[in-house]
Amino acid sequence: MSPYAMVVLIVLIATIGKVLSGRHAAHARTPGSDPQSIEALRAATDEIRQLKERVSVLERVVTDNHGSIGLDREIERLRDR
C-alpha cells in the first residue's frame, strides 16, 4: 500500500469516527430522555393549551358585536379570573 493511500485511509477513518461521535452525542441530548424533560414538556404543553384558550376568548371578545359596555364587562370578567 502506498503512503498516500494510507494517509487518505487514516483521514477517512478519523472523519467517520468524528461523525459517529457527533451523532452519538446529539442523540444523547434529545429531549424526552429523562423524567425532568418529560415534566418540562408536559408543563409547556399545558401552558400552550391555556394560552390558546385565552387567545380564543380574546378573539371572541374582539369580534363580538355587543358594543362598548359589553366589551368592558367582558374584559373586567377576564381580569378577575
TORZADO-302130 format. One record per residue: residue in one letter; x, y, z of N, C-alpha, C in turn. Coordinates in steps of 0.001 Angstrom, whole numbers, m for minus. Last residue first. Example, Ala and Ser with C-alpha at 12.3 -4.5 7.8 and 13.67 -1.06 7.14 Angstrom:
BEGIN
PT:S:12850:m2250:7080:13670:m1060:7140:12900:30:7870
PT:A:13190:m5690:7800:12300:m4500:7800:13200:m3300:7800
***
This chain:
BEGIN
PT:R:m60409:36819:36681:m60072:35400:36618:m58810:35148:37284
PT:D:m60617:39501:36404:m60918:38933:37717:m60578:37461:37797
PT:R:m60185:39860:33693:m59154:40316:34642:m59363:39679:36019
PT:L:m62565:38910:32633:m61324:38181:32346:m60204:38592:33295
PT:R:m64311:40869:33524:m64518:39486:33959:m63244:38666:33736
PT:E:m63307:43076:32145:m63224:43052:33608:m63412:41638:34149
PT:I:m64000:42269:29552:m62584:42475:29908:m62416:42443:31418
PT:E:m66792:42244:29775:m66078:41005:29441:m64597:41119:29818
PT:R:m67368:44958:30256:m67718:43934:31244:m66947:42644:31013
PT:D:m66435:46105:27852:m65843:46483:29132:m66131:45444:30204
PT:L:m68206:44898:26038:m66770:44646:25931:m66067:44983:27236
PT:G:m70616:46020:26821:m70421:44574:26930:m68952:44196:26866
PT:I:m70063:48673:26131:m70355:48315:27520:m70143:46825:27740
PT:S:m69676:48652:23310:m68602:49062:24206:m68838:48611:25642
PT:G:m71186:45788:21673:m70963:47203:21950:m69905:47414:23010
PT:H:m71453:43243:20843:m72292:43681:21958:m72093:45146:22301
PT:N:m70272:41621:18807:m70926:42891:18483:m71862:43363:19595
PT:D:m67003:40123:18945:m68393:40151:19382:m68984:41539:19140
PT:T:m64325:40245:18429:m65215:40129:17275:m66693:40158:17649
PT:V:m63215:40446:20986:m62955:41486:19994:m63958:41434:18857
PT:V:m64080:38109:22230:m64421:39409:22804:m64267:40502:21758
PT:R:m62916:36158:20598:m64370:36225:20704:m64804:37585:21239
PT:E:m60240:36683:21083:m60765:36818:19720:m62285:36946:19740
PT:L:m60152:36054:23806:m59889:37429:23371:m60391:37666:21944
PT:V:m60659:33314:23665:m61582:34183:24390:m61395:35631:23944
PT:S:m58407:32497:22228:m59733:32292:21638:m60775:33154:22340
PT:V:m56404:33178:24041:m56451:33850:22743:m57822:33686:22115
PT:R:m56999:31389:26112:m57087:32833:26346:m57174:33600:25030
PT:E:m56491:28950:24827:m57824:29239:25341:m58006:30741:25552
PT:K:m53760:29224:24338:m54689:29104:23207:m56114:29412:23642
PT:L:m52817:29226:26959:m52664:30427:26140:m53589:30398:24926
PT:Q:m53410:26596:27726:m54032:27716:28421:m53951:28999:27593
PT:R:m51723:25208:25927:m53166:24994:25893:m53896:26158:26558
PT:I:m49227:26108:26819:m49662:26416:25451:m51172:26252:25323
PT:E:m49201:24949:29367:m49173:26409:29220:m49635:26833:27823
PT:D:m49167:22244:28676:m50281:22780:29442:m50353:24298:29304
PT:T:m46686:22123:27389:m47901:21780:26661:m49131:22343:27359
PT:A:m44992:22749:29516:m45045:23635:28352:m46304:23377:27531
PT:A:m45457:20535:31166:m45764:21884:31651:m45882:22864:30488
PT:R:m44521:18464:29503:m45926:18490:29920:m46335:19885:30390
PT:L:m41816:19217:29363:m42617:19149:28144:m44110:19185:28470
PT:A:m41073:18895:32014:m40991:20225:31404:m41824:20279:30130
PT:E:m41399:16123:32229:m42225:17015:33043:m42212:18431:32484
PT:I:m39405:15328:30458:m40788:14931:30207:m41734:15837:30983
PT:S:m37154:16311:31707:m37528:16885:30419:m38953:16499:30047
PT:Q:m37184:14708:34005:m37284:16166:34126:m37703:16790:32801
PT:P:m36808:12052:33081:m38104:12465:33642:m38263:13981:33756
PT:D:m35067:11989:29875:m35115:11886:31331:m36464:12408:31851
PT:S:m35570:12166:27148:m34778:11059:27650:m34927:10881:29152
PT:G:m36755:14341:26142:m37618:13195:26373:m36867:12006:26927
PT:P:m34444:15664:23725:m35385:15794:24832:m36272:14560:24937
PT:T:m31138:14475:23057:m32517:14646:22610:m33453:14754:23803
PT:R:m28496:13989:23635:m29068:15259:24089:m30524:15436:23696
PT:A:m27784:11630:22425:m27851:11630:23883:m28514:12890:24411
PT:H:m27620:12423:19778:m28696:11508:20160:m28863:11496:21681
PT:A:m25298:13918:19840:m26566:14577:19531:m27742:13706:19953
PT:A:m23429:11897:20372:m23601:12987:21326:m24927:13713:21092
PT:H:m23679:10366:18023:m23979:9767:19319:m24230:10852:20366
PT:R:m22793:12229:16141:m24147:11692:16046:m24588:11080:17370
PT:G:m20155:12571:16933:m21087:13691:16981:m22530:13240:16940
PT:S:m19200:9971:16404:m19135:10522:17757:m20102:11687:17914
PT:L:m19548:9816:13641:m20280:8903:14517:m20290:9392:15956
PT:V:m17723:11823:12863:m19149:11929:12525:m19982:11030:13431
PT:K:m15297:10768:13814:m15778:12059:14321:m17277:12226:14044
PT:G:m15099:8419:12286:m15174:8354:13750:m15721:9636:14346
PT:I:m14869:9519:9736:m16025:8678:10055:m16197:8559:11566
PT:T:m12390:10816:10066:m13592:11578:9744:m14852:10787:10094
PT:A:m10645:8686:10528:m10803:9726:11549:m12087:10526:11320
PT:I:m10896:7304:8083:m11281:6643:9339:m11511:7677:10440
PT:L:m9874:9278:6343:m11222:8762:6181:m11722:8113:7471
PT:V:m7241:9501:7245:m8129:10671:7296:m9580:10223:7196
PT:I:m6358:6887:6675:m6336:7384:8054:m7279:8586:8202
PT:L:m6640:6858:3858:m7390:5921:4678:m7455:6389:6129
PT:V:m4796:8829:3126:m6210:9004:2797:m7067:8095:3662
PT:V:m2479:7586:4067:m2866:8889:4609:m4356:9128:4340
PT:M:m2430:5291:2453:m2541:5155:3909:m2996:6467:4549
PT:A:m2079:6427:m54:m3300:5678:208:m3507:5505:1711
PT:Y:487:7437:281:m635:8350:27:m1973:7670:321
PT:P:2096:5148:578:1944:6077:1713:766:7036:1522
PT:S:542:2192:m812:1377:3382:m922:1140:4306:274
PT:M:859:m1174:0:0:0:0:900:1230:0
***
